Amino acid sequence: MTGAAASVGQPVAARDGRRRRLRRGDLSGMGFLAPFLVFYALFLIVPLIYEIVMSFFHTSLVLPGLGGFAGLGNYREVFGDARFWQAVWHTIWFTIVSTPPLVVLPLFFAIVVNRLSHGQWFFRLAFFLPYILPSAVISLIWVWLYEPGYGLVDGALSALGLGAPAWLSSPDVALYSIVIVTVWWTIGFNFVLYLAGLQDIPRDLYAAAALDGASQWQQTWRVTLPMLGRTTTLVAVLQVIASLKLFDQVYLMTAGGPNYSTRSAIEYIYDTGFTSQRIGYASAAAFVLFVIIAVVSFGWLLIVRQQEKGV
């Protein structure tokens, strides 16, 4: 009986030991996560909650406290504000125009570079280097490039016998000029993501396709693109979210002009909150924009995933 009781007690003790080790592991994991959670709460969760609270008040930079209670008044004004929706449309149109090249071009360049046997490091550096530059530097460079008369872009077009448009001073062209800047600036990040995805594809798949007589184009279409489905989903969703947060390059290059033709939703919120000093109304507009971005991003994610399943 004593031996049988001991043999039964040993598995129980082993299970208890495993439970204690798991609990210690959980506590250690929470200890490592705690600093991130504290900063996440202080700099994201708490400001978000306070912003929602302010959206129901006539909060102003020139008045102490939250100000008078506005109820849903700020939200009613937002939904009836043509200037806000014009800025939202500029943001959405920028997203529609900039997203396809920022998905297709880095995919194309990554496929080409991945086939090189030497010098991949150079192309990684060349594509990714602009991405690490601050937005102020990028904006200053391209303002000089777009400068009428002596800008490099104007000079190149003049040398080819072509006339240059008013890049940043024409309401019909300015937003597309900013799209060009954004594509040049941010293409490197998506390029690196695609290149990492390509290097994770097993080489055996290409060898098997080549044995079956598949050409380079057929291997790309039948092997590379399907295997990059998840990477493409990630790139597309991240790009849509980043484009909907358009602010830096517009504010620095055109300040929303000419004639508000490039003013984005975030710039409108910034102008309302810090120039007109209507923080409560700006908070309501910011929350409406947050909901729009969440809905558009989620809808785009569903569309891309459905397309990915159909490939």
Phi and psi restraints in degrees (value plus and minus 20) as a CYANA .aco file:
   2 THR   PHI     -84.3   -44.3
   2 THR   PSI     -62.9   -22.9
   3 GLY   PHI     -84.8   -44.8
   3 GLY   PSI     -59.6   -19.6
   4 ALA   PHI     -86.1   -46.1
   4 ALA   PSI     -61.2   -21.2
   5 ALA   PHI     -84.4   -44.4
   5 ALA   PSI     -57.5   -17.5
   6 ALA   PHI     -87.3   -47.3
   6 ALA   PSI     -59.3   -19.3
   7 SER   PHI     -87.4   -47.4
   7 SER   PSI     -51.9   -11.9
   8 VAL   PHI     -94.7   -54.7
   8 VAL   PSI     -56.0   -16.0
   9 GLY   PHI     -89.8   -49.8
   9 GLY   PSI     -48.1    -8.1
  10 GLN   PHI     -84.4   -44.4
  10 GLN   PSI     -67.5   -27.5
  11 PRO   PHI     -81.6   -41.6
  11 PRO   PSI     -56.1   -16.1
  12 VAL   PHI     -83.8   -43.8
  12 VAL   PSI     -63.6   -23.6
  13 ALA   PHI     -84.4   -44.4
  13 ALA   PSI     -58.8   -18.8
  14 ALA   PHI     -84.5   -44.5
  14 ALA   PSI     -61.0   -21.0
  15 ARG   PHI     -84.3   -44.3
  15 ARG   PSI     -62.2   -22.2
  16 ASP   PHI     -81.7   -41.7
  16 ASP   PSI     -59.4   -19.4
  17 GLY   PHI     -84.3   -44.3
  17 GLY   PSI     -60.4   -20.4
  18 ARG   PHI     -84.7   -44.7
  18 ARG   PSI     -60.5   -20.5
  19 ARG   PHI     -81.9   -41.9
  19 ARG   PSI     -62.7   -22.7
  20 ARG   PHI     -84.6   -44.6
  20 ARG   PSI     -60.1   -20.1
  21 ARG   PHI     -85.5   -45.5
  21 ARG   PSI     -59.0   -19.0
  22 LEU   PHI     -84.9   -44.9
  22 LEU   PSI     -60.2   -20.2
  23 ARG   PHI     -84.3   -44.3
  23 ARG   PSI     -61.5   -21.5
  24 ARG   PHI     -84.2   -44.2
  24 ARG   PSI     -58.8   -18.8
  25 GLY   PHI     -83.6   -43.6
  25 GLY   PSI     -60.3   -20.3
  26 ASP   PHI     -83.4   -43.4
  26 ASP   PSI     -62.5   -22.5
  27 LEU   PHI     -85.0   -45.0
  27 LEU   PSI     -58.7   -18.7
  28 SER   PHI     -85.0   -45.0
  28 SER   PSI     -62.5   -22.5
  29 GLY   PHI     -81.6   -41.6
  29 GLY   PSI     -62.8   -22.8
  30 MET   PHI     -85.1   -45.1
  30 MET   PSI     -53.3   -13.3
  31 GLY   PHI     -83.8   -43.8
  31 GLY   PSI     -60.6   -20.6
  32 PHE   PHI     -89.5   -49.5
  32 PHE   PSI     -53.8   -13.8
  33 LEU   PHI     -99.6   -59.6
  33 LEU   PSI     -42.7    -2.7
  34 ALA   PHI     -75.6   -35.6
  34 ALA   PSI     -67.6   -27.6
  35 PRO   PHI     -79.2   -39.2
  35 PRO   PSI     -62.1   -22.1
  36 PHE   PHI     -83.4   -43.4
  36 PHE   PSI     -63.8   -23.8
  37 LEU   PHI     -83.6   -43.6
  37 LEU   PSI     -57.4   -17.4
  38 VAL   PHI     -84.7   -44.7
  38 VAL   PSI     -69.5   -29.5
  39 PHE   PHI     -86.6   -46.6
  39 PHE   PSI     -55.7   -15.7
  40 TYR   PHI     -82.7   -42.7
  40 TYR   PSI     -62.8   -22.8
  41 ALA   PHI     -89.0   -49.0
  41 ALA   PSI     -61.8   -21.8
  42 LEU   PHI     -89.2   -49.2
  42 LEU   PSI     -58.1   -18.1
  43 PHE   PHI    -125.4   -85.4
  43 PHE   PSI     -23.5    16.5
  44 LEU   PHI    -150.3  -110.3
  44 LEU   PSI     -77.7   -37.7
  45 ILE   PHI     -86.2   -46.2
  45 ILE   PSI     -71.1   -31.1
  46 VAL   PHI     -83.2   -43.2
  46 VAL   PSI     -67.3   -27.3
  47 PRO   PHI     -81.0   -41.0
  47 PRO   PSI     -55.7   -15.7
  48 LEU   PHI     -83.9   -43.9
  48 LEU   PSI     -64.5   -24.5
  49 ILE   PHI     -83.7   -43.7
  49 ILE   PSI     -62.8   -22.8
  50 TYR   PHI     -86.3   -46.3
  50 TYR   PSI     -56.5   -16.5
  51 GLU   PHI     -83.8   -43.8
  51 GLU   PSI     -60.5   -20.5
  52 ILE   PHI     -84.8   -44.8
  52 ILE   PSI     -60.4   -20.4
  53 VAL   PHI     -83.0   -43.0
  53 VAL   PSI     -64.9   -24.9
  54 MET   PHI     -83.5   -43.5
  54 MET   PSI     -47.4    -7.4
  55 SER   PHI     -86.0   -46.0
  55 SER   PSI     -34.6     5.4
  56 PHE   PHI    -119.5   -79.5
  56 PHE   PSI     -10.0    30.0
  57 PHE   PHI    -151.3  -111.3
  57 PHE   PSI     141.8   181.8
  58 HIS   PHI    -106.8   -66.8
  58 HIS   PSI      37.9    77.9
  59 THR   PHI     -90.6   -50.6
  59 THR   PSI     119.2   159.2
  60 SER   PHI    -161.8  -121.8
  60 SER   PSI     133.3   173.3
  61 LEU   PHI     -90.6   -50.6
  61 LEU   PSI     -40.2    -0.2
  62 VAL   PHI    -117.8   -77.8
  62 VAL   PSI     -18.9    21.1
  63 LEU   PHI    -142.9  -102.9
  63 LEU   PSI     124.4   164.4
  64 PRO   PHI     -95.0   -55.0
  64 PRO   PSI     133.7   173.7
  65 GLY   PHI      50.1    90.1
  65 GLY   PSI    -182.2  -142.2
  66 LEU   PHI     -99.2   -59.2
  66 LEU   PSI     -40.1    -0.1
  67 GLY   PHI      66.0   106.0
  67 GLY   PSI    -190.2  -150.2
  68 GLY   PHI     -92.7   -52.7
  68 GLY   PSI     132.9   172.9
  69 PHE   PHI     -94.0   -54.0
  69 PHE   PSI     109.2   149.2
  70 ALA   PHI    -126.9   -86.9
  70 ALA   PSI     -33.9     6.1
  71 GLY   PHI      43.2    83.2
  71 GLY   PSI    -149.9  -109.9
  72 LEU   PHI    -114.1   -74.1
  72 LEU   PSI      -8.5    31.5
  73 GLY   PHI     -80.7   -40.7
  73 GLY   PSI     -61.9   -21.9
  74 ASN   PHI     -83.3   -43.3
  74 ASN   PSI     -58.8   -18.8
  75 TYR   PHI     -90.1   -50.1
  75 TYR   PSI     -58.0   -18.0
  76 ARG   PHI     -82.9   -42.9
  76 ARG   PSI     -59.0   -19.0
  77 GLU   PHI     -87.4   -47.4
  77 GLU   PSI     -58.3   -18.3
  78 VAL   PHI     -81.2   -41.2
  78 VAL   PSI     -67.3   -27.3
  79 PHE   PHI     -87.4   -47.4
  79 PHE   PSI     -40.8    -0.8
  80 GLY   PHI    -121.5   -81.5
  80 GLY   PSI     -14.7    25.3
  81 ASP   PHI    -111.0   -71.0
  81 ASP   PSI      87.3   127.3
  82 ALA   PHI     -84.8   -44.8
  82 ALA   PSI     -52.6   -12.6
  83 ARG   PHI     -86.8   -46.8
  83 ARG   PSI     -58.4   -18.4
  84 PHE   PHI     -84.4   -44.4
  84 PHE   PSI     -64.9   -24.9
  85 TRP   PHI     -91.4   -51.4
  85 TRP   PSI     -48.8    -8.8
  86 GLN   PHI     -83.6   -43.6
  86 GLN   PSI     -63.6   -23.6
  87 ALA   PHI     -85.0   -45.0
  87 ALA   PSI     -58.5   -18.5
  88 VAL   PHI     -82.7   -42.7
  88 VAL   PSI     -61.8   -21.8
  89 TRP   PHI     -83.5   -43.5
  89 TRP   PSI     -60.7   -20.7
  90 HIS   PHI     -78.4   -38.4
  90 HIS   PSI     -61.5   -21.5
  91 THR   PHI     -85.8   -45.8
  91 THR   PSI     -64.9   -24.9
  92 ILE   PHI     -86.1   -46.1
  92 ILE   PSI     -61.7   -21.7
  93 TRP   PHI     -85.6   -45.6
  93 TRP   PSI     -59.3   -19.3
  94 PHE   PHI     -78.9   -38.9
  94 PHE   PSI     -61.9   -21.9
  95 THR   PHI     -84.4   -44.4
  95 THR   PSI     -62.9   -22.9
  96 ILE   PHI     -83.2   -43.2
  96 ILE   PSI     -59.9   -19.9
  97 VAL   PHI     -98.5   -58.5
  97 VAL   PSI     -57.9   -17.9
  98 SER   PHI    -106.5   -66.5
  98 SER   PSI     -46.1    -6.1
  99 THR   PHI     -86.9   -46.9
  99 THR   PSI     -68.4   -28.4
 100 PRO   PHI     -75.4   -35.4
 100 PRO   PSI     -69.3   -29.3
 101 PRO   PHI     -84.8   -44.8
 101 PRO   PSI     -49.6    -9.6
 102 LEU   PHI    -101.1   -61.1
 102 LEU   PSI     -22.5    17.5
 103 VAL   PHI    -124.8   -84.8
 103 VAL   PSI     -64.5   -24.5
 104 VAL   PHI     -96.9   -56.9
 104 VAL   PSI     -67.5   -27.5
 105 LEU   PHI     -83.0   -43.0
 105 LEU   PSI     -67.9   -27.9
 106 PRO   PHI     -83.8   -43.8
 106 PRO   PSI     -51.3   -11.3
 107 LEU   PHI     -83.9   -43.9
 107 LEU   PSI     -66.1   -26.1
 108 PHE   PHI     -81.3   -41.3
 108 PHE   PSI     -69.1   -29.1
 109 PHE   PHI     -85.6   -45.6
 109 PHE   PSI     -57.3   -17.3
 110 ALA   PHI     -85.1   -45.1
 110 ALA   PSI     -60.0   -20.0
 111 ILE   PHI     -83.7   -43.7
 111 ILE   PSI     -62.1   -22.1
 112 VAL   PHI     -86.0   -46.0
 112 VAL   PSI     -67.9   -27.9
 113 VAL   PHI     -86.8   -46.8
 113 VAL   PSI     -55.8   -15.8
 114 ASN   PHI     -83.5   -43.5
 114 ASN   PSI     -43.2    -3.2
 115 ARG   PHI    -105.0   -65.0
 115 ARG   PSI     -25.9    14.1
 116 LEU   PHI     -97.7   -57.7
 116 LEU   PSI     118.7   158.7
 117 SER   PHI    -107.4   -67.4
 117 SER   PSI     -40.4    -0.4
 118 HIS   PHI    -158.6  -118.6
 118 HIS   PSI     130.6   170.6
 119 GLY   PHI      63.0   103.0
 119 GLY   PSI      -4.9    35.1
 120 GLN   PHI     -82.1   -42.1
 120 GLN   PSI     -53.4   -13.4
 121 TRP   PHI     -80.2   -40.2
 121 TRP   PSI     -57.0   -17.0
 122 PHE   PHI     -83.9   -43.9
 122 PHE   PSI     -63.9   -23.9
 123 PHE   PHI     -91.6   -51.6
 123 PHE   PSI     -54.6   -14.6
 124 ARG   PHI     -79.8   -39.8
 124 ARG   PSI     -65.5   -25.5
 125 LEU   PHI     -84.8   -44.8
 125 LEU   PSI     -65.0   -25.0
 126 ALA   PHI     -83.2   -43.2
 126 ALA   PSI     -59.8   -19.8
 127 PHE   PHI     -97.3   -57.3
 127 PHE   PSI     -57.6   -17.6
 128 PHE   PHI    -106.3   -66.3
 128 PHE   PSI     -42.1    -2.1
 129 LEU   PHI     -77.3   -37.3
 129 LEU   PSI     -65.7   -25.7
 130 PRO   PHI     -79.9   -39.9
 130 PRO   PSI     -50.8   -10.8
 131 TYR   PHI     -84.9   -44.9
 131 TYR   PSI     -49.6    -9.6
 132 ILE   PHI    -106.1   -66.1
 132 ILE   PSI     -26.1    13.9
 133 LEU   PHI     -96.5   -56.5
 133 LEU   PSI     125.5   165.5
 134 PRO   PHI     -85.0   -45.0
 134 PRO   PSI     134.0   174.0
 135 SER   PHI     -81.5   -41.5
 135 SER   PSI     -52.0   -12.0
 136 ALA   PHI     -84.9   -44.9
 136 ALA   PSI     -59.9   -19.9
 137 VAL   PHI     -87.0   -47.0
 137 VAL   PSI     -65.9   -25.9
 138 ILE   PHI     -79.9   -39.9
 138 ILE   PSI     -65.2   -25.2
 139 SER   PHI     -83.5   -43.5
 139 SER   PSI     -62.2   -22.2
 140 LEU   PHI     -84.4   -44.4
 140 LEU   PSI     -62.6   -22.6
 141 ILE   PHI     -79.4   -39.4
 141 ILE   PSI     -67.2   -27.2
 142 TRP   PHI     -97.6   -57.6
 142 TRP   PSI     -45.9    -5.9
 143 VAL   PHI     -83.0   -43.0
 143 VAL   PSI     -61.0   -21.0
 144 TRP   PHI     -85.3   -45.3
 144 TRP   PSI     -62.6   -22.6
 145 LEU   PHI     -83.2   -43.2
 145 LEU   PSI     -56.3   -16.3
 146 TYR   PHI    -105.4   -65.4
 146 TYR   PSI     -25.8    14.2
 147 GLU   PHI     -78.0   -38.0
 147 GLU   PSI     105.9   145.9
 148 PRO   PHI     -83.9   -43.9
 148 PRO   PSI     121.2   161.2
 149 GLY   PHI      74.4   114.4
 149 GLY   PSI     -77.7   -37.7
 150 TYR   PHI    -143.2  -103.2
 150 TYR   PSI     -14.5    25.5
 151 GLY   PHI     -88.6   -48.6
 151 GLY   PSI     131.3   171.3
 152 LEU   PHI     -82.5   -42.5
 152 LEU   PSI     -57.8   -17.8
 153 VAL   PHI     -86.2   -46.2
 153 VAL   PSI     -65.5   -25.5
 154 ASP   PHI     -80.9   -40.9
 154 ASP   PSI     -61.9   -21.9
 155 GLY   PHI     -82.8   -42.8
 155 GLY   PSI     -61.0   -21.0
 156 ALA   PHI     -85.9   -45.9
 156 ALA   PSI     -63.1   -23.1
 157 LEU   PHI     -86.9   -46.9
 157 LEU   PSI     -57.5   -17.5
 158 SER   PHI     -85.4   -45.4
 158 SER   PSI     -57.5   -17.5
 159 ALA   PHI     -84.6   -44.6
 159 ALA   PSI     -49.3    -9.3
 160 LEU   PHI    -107.4   -67.4
 160 LEU   PSI     -18.4    21.6
 161 GLY   PHI      58.0    98.0
 161 GLY   PSI       1.3    41.3
 162 LEU   PHI    -129.8   -89.8
 162 LEU   PSI     126.1   166.1
 163 GLY   PHI    -103.6   -63.6
 163 GLY   PSI     123.4   163.4
 164 ALA   PHI    -118.7   -78.7
 164 ALA   PSI     116.7   156.7
 165 PRO   PHI     -94.8   -54.8
 165 PRO   PSI     149.1   189.1
 166 ALA   PHI     -99.1   -59.1
 166 ALA   PSI      70.2   110.2
 167 TRP   PHI     -75.5   -35.5
 167 TRP   PSI     -68.3   -28.3
 168 LEU   PHI    -132.1   -92.1
 168 LEU   PSI     -21.2    18.8
 169 SER   PHI    -133.3   -93.3
 169 SER   PSI     -18.4    21.6
 170 SER   PHI    -124.9   -84.9
 170 SER   PSI     106.0   146.0
 171 PRO   PHI     -80.2   -40.2
 171 PRO   PSI     -45.0    -5.0
 172 ASP   PHI    -104.4   -64.4
 172 ASP   PSI     -36.9     3.1
 173 VAL   PHI    -135.6   -95.6
 173 VAL   PSI     -46.3    -6.3
 174 ALA   PHI     -77.6   -37.6
 174 ALA   PSI     -64.1   -24.1
 175 LEU   PHI     -85.7   -45.7
 175 LEU   PSI     -58.0   -18.0
 176 TYR   PHI     -89.1   -49.1
 176 TYR   PSI     -51.2   -11.2
 177 SER   PHI     -83.4   -43.4
 177 SER   PSI     -58.6   -18.6
 178 ILE   PHI     -90.4   -50.4
 178 ILE   PSI     -52.8   -12.8
 179 VAL   PHI     -80.8   -40.8
 179 VAL   PSI     -64.0   -24.0
 180 ILE   PHI     -79.6   -39.6
 180 ILE   PSI     -65.4   -25.4
 181 VAL   PHI     -80.4   -40.4
 181 VAL   PSI     -64.9   -24.9
 182 THR   PHI     -85.2   -45.2
 182 THR   PSI     -61.4   -21.4
 183 VAL   PHI     -82.0   -42.0
 183 VAL   PSI     -67.7   -27.7
 184 TRP   PHI     -82.1   -42.1
 184 TRP   PSI     -57.4   -17.4
 185 TRP   PHI     -94.1   -54.1
 185 TRP   PSI     -62.5   -22.5
 186 THR   PHI    -127.2   -87.2
 186 THR   PSI     -20.3    19.7
 187 ILE   PHI     -82.9   -42.9
 187 ILE   PSI     -48.5    -8.5
 188 GLY   PHI     -82.9   -42.9
 188 GLY   PSI     -55.8   -15.8
 189 PHE   PHI     -84.6   -44.6
 189 PHE   PSI     -67.6   -27.6
 190 ASN   PHI     -86.8   -46.8
 190 ASN   PSI     -54.2   -14.2
 191 PHE   PHI     -79.1   -39.1
 191 PHE   PSI     -65.3   -25.3
 192 VAL   PHI     -85.8   -45.8
 192 VAL   PSI     -59.4   -19.4
 193 LEU   PHI     -81.8   -41.8
 193 LEU   PSI     -65.0   -25.0
 194 TYR   PHI     -85.9   -45.9
 194 TYR   PSI     -59.8   -19.8
 195 LEU   PHI     -85.0   -45.0
 195 LEU   PSI     -58.6   -18.6
 196 ALA   PHI     -84.7   -44.7
 196 ALA   PSI     -61.2   -21.2
 197 GLY   PHI     -83.7   -43.7
 197 GLY   PSI     -58.7   -18.7
 198 LEU   PHI     -84.9   -44.9
 198 LEU   PSI     -57.9   -17.9
 199 GLN   PHI     -95.5   -55.5
 199 GLN   PSI     -30.8     9.2
 200 ASP   PHI    -110.0   -70.0
 200 ASP   PSI     -27.3    12.7
 201 ILE   PHI     -96.5   -56.5
 201 ILE   PSI     106.4   146.4
 202 PRO   PHI     -79.6   -39.6
 202 PRO   PSI     113.4   153.4
 203 ARG   PHI     -85.4   -45.4
 203 ARG   PSI     -43.2    -3.2
 204 ASP   PHI     -81.3   -41.3
 204 ASP   PSI     -51.5   -11.5
 205 LEU   PHI     -84.2   -44.2
 205 LEU   PSI     -60.7   -20.7
 206 TYR   PHI     -89.8   -49.8
 206 TYR   PSI     -58.0   -18.0
 207 ALA   PHI     -84.1   -44.1
 207 ALA   PSI     -61.1   -21.1
 208 ALA   PHI     -86.2   -46.2
 208 ALA   PSI     -60.5   -20.5
 209 ALA   PHI     -85.4   -45.4
 209 ALA   PSI     -58.0   -18.0
 210 ALA   PHI     -86.4   -46.4
 210 ALA   PSI     -57.3   -17.3
 211 LEU   PHI     -84.8   -44.8
 211 LEU   PSI     -50.6   -10.6
 212 ASP   PHI    -100.6   -60.6
 212 ASP   PSI     -18.8    21.2
 213 GLY   PHI      69.3   109.3
 213 GLY   PSI      -4.8    35.2
 214 ALA   PHI     -94.9   -54.9
 214 ALA   PSI     115.3   155.3
 215 SER   PHI     -97.1   -57.1
 215 SER   PSI     154.1   194.1
 216 GLN   PHI     -79.2   -39.2
 216 GLN   PSI     -62.4   -22.4
 217 TRP   PHI     -83.8   -43.8
 217 TRP   PSI     -63.4   -23.4
 218 GLN   PHI     -85.3   -45.3
 218 GLN   PSI     -57.5   -17.5
 219 GLN   PHI     -84.3   -44.3
 219 GLN   PSI     -60.3   -20.3
 220 THR   PHI     -83.8   -43.8
 220 THR   PSI     -64.9   -24.9
 221 TRP   PHI     -92.9   -52.9
 221 TRP   PSI     -59.0   -19.0
 222 ARG   PHI    -115.0   -75.0
 222 ARG   PSI     -41.1    -1.1
 223 VAL   PHI    -135.1   -95.1
 223 VAL   PSI     -76.0   -36.0
 224 THR   PHI     -84.7   -44.7
 224 THR   PSI     -73.7   -33.7
 225 LEU   PHI     -83.1   -43.1
 225 LEU   PSI     -65.3   -25.3
 226 PRO   PHI     -81.5   -41.5
 226 PRO   PSI     -58.6   -18.6
 227 MET   PHI     -90.3   -50.3
 227 MET   PSI     -40.4    -0.4
 228 LEU   PHI    -114.4   -74.4
 228 LEU   PSI      -6.7    33.3
 229 GLY   PHI     -77.8   -37.8
 229 GLY   PSI     -67.1   -27.1
 230 ARG   PHI     -88.3   -48.3
 230 ARG   PSI     -57.5   -17.5
 231 THR   PHI     -84.2   -44.2
 231 THR   PSI     -61.5   -21.5
 232 THR   PHI     -83.5   -43.5
 232 THR   PSI     -60.3   -20.3
 233 THR   PHI     -79.6   -39.6
 233 THR   PSI     -66.1   -26.1
 234 LEU   PHI     -81.3   -41.3
 234 LEU   PSI     -67.3   -27.3
 235 VAL   PHI     -81.7   -41.7
 235 VAL   PSI     -65.9   -25.9
 236 ALA   PHI     -83.2   -43.2
 236 ALA   PSI     -65.1   -25.1
 237 VAL   PHI     -87.1   -47.1
 237 VAL   PSI     -65.6   -25.6
 238 LEU   PHI     -81.9   -41.9
 238 LEU   PSI     -57.0   -17.0
 239 GLN   PHI     -89.3   -49.3
 239 GLN   PSI     -60.7   -20.7
 240 VAL   PHI     -82.3   -42.3
 240 VAL   PSI     -65.6   -25.6
 241 ILE   PHI     -82.5   -42.5
 241 ILE   PSI     -63.9   -23.9
 242 ALA   PHI     -84.5   -44.5
 242 ALA   PSI     -60.0   -20.0
 243 SER   PHI     -88.9   -48.9
 243 SER   PSI     -55.8   -15.8
 244 LEU   PHI     -89.2   -49.2
 244 LEU   PSI     -34.7     5.3
 245 LYS   PHI    -118.5   -78.5
 245 LYS   PSI       5.2    45.2
 246 LEU   PHI     -75.1   -35.1
 246 LEU   PSI     106.8   146.8
 247 PHE   PHI    -177.3  -137.3
 247 PHE   PSI     -77.6   -37.6
 248 ASP   PHI     -75.0   -35.0
 248 ASP   PSI     -77.8   -37.8
 249 GLN   PHI     -86.6   -46.6
 249 GLN   PSI     -52.0   -12.0
 250 VAL   PHI     -88.6   -48.6
 250 VAL   PSI     -67.4   -27.4
 251 TYR   PHI     -82.7   -42.7
 251 TYR   PSI     -58.4   -18.4
 252 LEU   PHI    -102.3   -62.3
 252 LEU   PSI     -48.9    -8.9
 253 MET   PHI    -116.4   -76.4
 253 MET   PSI     -57.9   -17.9
 254 THR   PHI    -148.4  -108.4
 254 THR   PSI     -31.8     8.2
 255 ALA   PHI      34.9    74.9
 255 ALA   PSI      10.9    50.9
 256 GLY   PHI      69.9   109.9
 256 GLY   PSI     -30.2     9.8
 257 GLY   PHI    -109.7   -69.7
 257 GLY   PSI    -194.4  -154.4
 258 PRO   PHI     -97.1   -57.1
 258 PRO   PSI     121.0   161.0
 259 ASN   PHI      35.9    75.9
 259 ASN   PSI      20.4    60.4
 260 TYR   PHI      40.9    80.9
 260 TYR   PSI       0.9    40.9
 261 SER   PHI     -95.3   -55.3
 261 SER   PSI     -34.0     6.0
 262 THR   PHI    -140.8  -100.8
 262 THR   PSI     -13.5    26.5
 263 ARG   PHI     -87.3   -47.3
 263 ARG   PSI     103.0   143.0
 264 SER   PHI    -107.9   -67.9
 264 SER   PSI     150.3   190.3
 265 ALA   PHI     -83.2   -43.2
 265 ALA   PSI     -60.9   -20.9
 266 ILE   PHI     -88.3   -48.3
 266 ILE   PSI     -56.2   -16.2
 267 GLU   PHI     -86.7   -46.7
 267 GLU   PSI     -57.5   -17.5
 268 TYR   PHI     -82.2   -42.2
 268 TYR   PSI     -62.2   -22.2
 269 ILE   PHI     -83.7   -43.7
 269 ILE   PSI     -62.0   -22.0
 270 TYR   PHI     -82.1   -42.1
 270 TYR   PSI     -66.9   -26.9
 271 ASP   PHI     -81.9   -41.9
 271 ASP   PSI     -61.1   -21.1
 272 THR   PHI     -87.3   -47.3
 272 THR   PSI     -61.7   -21.7
 273 GLY   PHI     -96.8   -56.8
 273 GLY   PSI     -62.2   -22.2
 274 PHE   PHI    -127.4   -87.4
 274 PHE   PSI     -34.2     5.8
 275 THR   PHI    -120.0   -80.0
 275 THR   PSI     -72.0   -32.0
 276 SER   PHI    -100.2   -60.2
 276 SER   PSI     -31.4     8.6
 277 GLN   PHI      43.8    83.8
 277 GLN   PSI       6.7    46.7
 278 ARG   PHI    -119.6   -79.6
 278 ARG   PSI      59.3    99.3
 279 ILE   PHI     -88.0   -48.0
 279 ILE   PSI     -58.3   -18.3
 280 GLY   PHI     -82.3   -42.3
 280 GLY   PSI     -67.1   -27.1
 281 TYR   PHI     -85.9   -45.9
 281 TYR   PSI     -61.2   -21.2
 282 ALA   PHI     -82.6   -42.6
 282 ALA   PSI     -55.2   -15.2
 283 SER   PHI     -86.0   -46.0
 283 SER   PSI     -60.8   -20.8
 284 ALA   PHI     -83.7   -43.7
 284 ALA   PSI     -63.9   -23.9
 285 ALA   PHI     -83.3   -43.3
 285 ALA   PSI     -58.8   -18.8
 286 ALA   PHI     -85.5   -45.5
 286 ALA   PSI     -58.5   -18.5
 287 PHE   PHI     -89.4   -49.4
 287 PHE   PSI     -58.4   -18.4
 288 VAL   PHI     -81.9   -41.9
 288 VAL   PSI     -62.5   -22.5
 289 LEU   PHI     -83.9   -43.9
 289 LEU   PSI     -58.9   -18.9
 290 PHE   PHI     -79.4   -39.4
 290 PHE   PSI     -63.6   -23.6
 291 VAL   PHI     -85.0   -45.0
 291 VAL   PSI     -61.2   -21.2
 292 ILE   PHI     -81.5   -41.5
 292 ILE   PSI     -65.8   -25.8
 293 ILE   PHI     -82.4   -42.4
 293 ILE   PSI     -62.1   -22.1
 294 ALA   PHI     -83.6   -43.6
 294 ALA   PSI     -63.9   -23.9
 295 VAL   PHI     -86.2   -46.2
 295 VAL   PSI     -66.6   -26.6
 296 VAL   PHI     -83.5   -43.5
 296 VAL   PSI     -63.3   -23.3
 297 SER   PHI     -85.2   -45.2
 297 SER   PSI     -62.6   -22.6
 298 PHE   PHI     -86.8   -46.8
 298 PHE   PSI     -62.3   -22.3
 299 GLY   PHI     -83.5   -43.5
 299 GLY   PSI     -61.2   -21.2
 300 TRP   PHI     -84.4   -44.4
 300 TRP   PSI     -58.0   -18.0
 301 LEU   PHI     -82.2   -42.2
 301 LEU   PSI     -62.8   -22.8
 302 LEU   PHI     -84.1   -44.1
 302 LEU   PSI     -61.8   -21.8
 303 ILE   PHI     -82.8   -42.8
 303 ILE   PSI     -66.3   -26.3
 304 VAL   PHI     -85.0   -45.0
 304 VAL   PSI     -58.9   -18.9
 305 ARG   PHI     -87.7   -47.7
 305 ARG   PSI     -56.9   -16.9
 306 GLN   PHI     -84.8   -44.8
 306 GLN   PSI     -62.0   -22.0
 307 GLN   PHI     -84.1   -44.1
 307 GLN   PSI     -57.5   -17.5
 308 GLU   PHI     -83.9   -43.9
 308 GLU   PSI     -58.2   -18.2
 309 LYS   PHI     -88.1   -48.1
 309 LYS   PSI     -49.6    -9.6
 310 GLY   PHI    -101.0   -61.0
 310 GLY   PSI     -32.2     7.8
